[in-house]
């Protein structure tokens, strides 16, 4: 069996090696010839999986994408050829939620204000939006949710319209899939008109897909509205963002909000489980066994942290400033965007850190935030 796999997908060897030959490829430049004799294709979001790529792949038994989104996959074409497909919904939701939460703490610190007391509007209440909501609710932050599809499907949470959210939110964080059709398309959901309606001093974060915001319009609006503060992990035209936009952004990263080791491992592991089910073989590997222990996996803290101390605690796990600085430097290299994504292997999630000997009362929120061992 031949498995063609994106070279940026971790833990492929320990999970799939027993099944046959593994061919690691540059997913952004994968061609039809490389896939022609493949039995299995495992990709990430940079690979367009369609008839052009797969027309000659007559042996293909399974296509998997270690991603939440599926806009890069022609699922109708796969179905027409009876090729099973699986993605990894929720695999990196925790990582994206924690990234957005940390970014908000960083903005509060940079502008000498408090995140506590602000209202955060979350556009898209699926896996990643819900993960952010859990972080914010653990910390006692008021949230507004907008997701007309989930509202229509009967989700019991309280939802507001997008106009109501924009009018009421001090911070807006985007967590929707990229869609062009249907009743609620998200392509350019935040166009120039909507961007201009953001509250004075609003913080706007995008951790989903670059084209959910009209980036050219964003440049124009930012020129008129320097009060708007931006955090962008995703960019229109990736891997070539508009270079004039980057200096206007407070924290800028190359589509890595979900790139925790835990998130990456979950994505690959979910595809392993799906493929083994199709092959009618036992999935006897362990996700926990894949992850290395942090060198500083336990920390004693004497009391429940205030917001400054909480930011320090978050930086102990992941310092967003490092990736922002590296991103701005690497953009000078034509392949810098993808190089940074390919080599991004240090990020962990809150759960990788065990907090012990926590003093004081009311520390349950640290556990709800995701840290391990609180109160032990």
Secondary structure, DSSP 8 states (H G I E B T S, - for coil): -EEEEETT-TTHHHHHGGGSEEEEE-GGG--HHHHTT-SEEEE-TTS-BSHHHHTT-TT--EEEESSS--TTB-HHHHHHTT-EEE--TTTTHHHHHHHHHHHHHHHHHHTT--STT-EEEEE--SHHHHHHHHHHHHTT-EEEEE-HHHHHTT--S----HHHHHHH-SEEEE-----SSSTT--TTSB-HHHHHTS-TT-EEEE-S-GGGB-HHHHHHHHHH-TT-EEEES--TTTTS--HHHHTT-SEE-SS-TT--HHHHHHHHHHHHHHHHHHTT------SGGGS---TT-EEE-SS---HHHHHHHHHHH--HHHHHHHHHHHTTSTTHHHHHHHT------GGG-EEES--SS--HHHHHHT-BSTT-
